[in-house]
Amino acid sequence: MAVLPDAFFQLAKEWLATHPHLSHEWCGPEKDGKRILRIPKLDNTGFDVEIQCETYGLYPFCDGWHGAPWDAPHDSKTTCEEICADCLRFVGSTLDSNATLTVWYASGKPYKWVLSYPWGGQRTHDDVRSLFFNFFGRREQRMFQNRHLQSRETRLQPNNRSQGDAQTSPELIDTLG
């Protein structure tokens, strides 16, 4: 029985209905219930977003980047619908115009990916690295940015950096003075 994939399909279908301009593809259900939601990049400056839903968890992918899964609930504290809704909030964050995927290359082959996206009023940076790469190869870095959804990010308060490169906001000055 494929409870999590069915719940994900239903909630994702409802979420996609609120964003009719999003191009997307569904694969599945397969014999084991697996479903895949893929939202392709708009152009060469963006990146694909994909969620692979197995009966035991939801697995996020953004081109070469992959993140920690949302595991299927094993107790009564969390429901499949809550896990799917949280995963879809993540998808929305990666489609946000403030989401970026920075990829490092050695000899033209990717070896490190950093996904930056707004989450919970903060900026989150998740990275994945390849264990084996050409250490002596010519290195380069490219940044990709999705523009599927308008920015939902709220203005963040500057942090206290020792270099002084963060702008100081009037609100912060008032609380310090």
C-alpha positions in Angstrom: 0.0 0.0 0.0 1.5 3.3 -1.1 0.1 5.7 1.6 2.9 8.4 1.4 3.1 8.6 -2.4 -0.7 8.9 -2.7 -0.8 11.6 0.0 2.1 13.4 -1.8 0.4 13.2 -5.2 -2.9 14.6 -3.8 -1.3 17.5 -1.9 1.1 18.3 -4.7 -1.7 18.4 -7.2 -3.6 20.9 -5.0 -0.4 23.0 -4.5 0.3 23.0 -8.3 -3.3 24.1 -8.9 -2.5 27.3 -6.9 0.5 27.9 -9.3 -1.0 27.1 -12.7 1.9 28.8 -14.5 4.4 26.2 -13.3 5.4 23.6 -15.8 5.8 20.2 -14.2 6.0 16.5 -15.0 4.8 13.4 -13.1 6.3 10.0 -13.3 4.6 7.0 -11.8 3.0 5.5 -9.9 5.4 2.5 -10.4 4.8 -1.0 -9.1 6.1 -0.1 -5.7 4.1 3.1 -5.6 6.9 5.5 -6.3 6.0 8.9 -7.8 8.2 11.6 -9.1 7.4 15.3 -9.4 9.8 17.3 -11.6 9.6 21.0 -12.2 12.0 21.9 -15.0 14.1 25.1 -15.1 12.7 28.0 -17.0 16.0 28.7 -18.9 19.7 27.9 -18.7 20.1 30.3 -15.7 17.9 28.1 -13.5 17.9 24.6 -12.2 15.5 21.6 -12.1 13.7 20.7 -8.9 12.6 17.2 -8.3 10.9 15.3 -5.5 11.1 11.5 -5.6 8.4 10.0 -3.3 8.9 6.5 -2.1 6.7 4.6 0.3 9.3 5.3 3.0 10.2 9.0 2.3 10.4 12.1 0.1 13.8 12.8 -1.5 14.7 16.3 -2.8 16.9 16.9 -5.9 18.0 20.1 -7.6 20.1 19.2 -10.6 23.2 17.6 -9.0 22.3 18.6 -5.4 20.4 16.2 -3.2 19.2 16.7 0.3 18.1 14.8 3.4 14.8 13.0 3.0 11.5 13.5 4.8 11.0 10.1 6.3 7.5 8.5 6.3 5.9 8.8 9.7 6.4 5.9 12.0 4.3 7.1 14.9 1.0 9.0 15.5 2.7 12.4 16.2 3.2 13.2 12.5 1.0 12.5 9.5 1.8 11.9 5.9 0.0 15.1 5.0 2.2 17.1 7.4 5.4 15.7 5.9 4.2 16.3 2.4 3.1 19.9 3.2 6.6 20.6 4.7 8.2 19.1 1.6 6.1 21.3 -0.7 7.1 24.4 1.3 10.7 23.4 0.5 9.8 23.1 -3.2 8.3 26.5 -3.1 11.4 27.9 -1.5 13.7 26.4 -4.2 11.5 27.9 -6.9 11.6 31.3 -5.2 13.6 34.0 -7.1 16.0 34.2 -4.1 16.9 30.6 -4.3 20.3 29.8 -5.9 22.3 26.7 -6.7 26.0 27.3 -6.8 28.0 24.6 -8.5 31.8 24.2 -8.4 33.6 22.4 -11.3 37.0 20.8 -11.7 38.0 20.1 -15.3 34.4 20.9 -16.4 32.9 18.2 -14.0 30.8 19.3 -11.0 32.1 18.3 -7.6 30.3 20.6 -5.1 26.7 22.0 -5.0 25.4 24.6 -2.5 21.7 25.2 -2.5 20.7 28.5 -0.8 17.0 29.3 -0.2 14.7 31.1 2.2 13.4 28.9 5.0 11.7 30.0 8.1 12.6 33.7 7.8 16.3 32.9 7.4 18.6 32.0 4.6 19.6 28.3 4.5 22.6 26.9 2.8 22.8 23.1 2.1 25.8 21.7 0.4 26.8 18.3 -1.1 30.2 17.3 -2.3 31.6 14.6 -4.4 34.3 12.5 -2.7 36.3 12.0 -5.8 37.2 14.8 -8.2 40.2 16.1 -10.1 41.9 18.1 -7.4 44.4 19.5 -9.9 41.9 20.3 -12.6 41.0 23.9 -13.7 38.3 25.1 -11.3 35.3 27.3 -11.9 32.1 28.2 -10.2 28.6 28.9 -11.6 25.5 30.2 -9.9 22.0 29.2 -11.1 18.8 31.0 -10.0 15.2 30.0 -10.4 12.6 32.6 -11.2 9.4 30.5 -11.1 7.9 32.3 -8.1 8.3 35.8 -6.8 10.4 36.3 -3.7 8.8 35.4 -0.4 11.8 36.2 1.6 11.4 38.9 4.2 14.2 41.4 4.9 16.7 39.8 7.3 18.3 41.7 10.1 22.0 42.1 9.6 24.3 39.9 11.6 27.2 41.3 13.7 30.2 40.5 11.5 33.6 41.5 12.6 34.6 42.7 9.1 31.8 45.3 9.2 30.6 44.4 5.7 26.9 44.1 6.8 24.8 47.2 6.6 23.5 48.4 9.9 19.8 49.1 9.9 18.2 52.0 11.8 16.2 49.5 13.9 19.4 47.8 15.1 21.0 51.1 15.9 18.0 52.2 18.0 18.1 48.9 20.0 21.8 49.3 20.6 21.8 53.0 21.5 
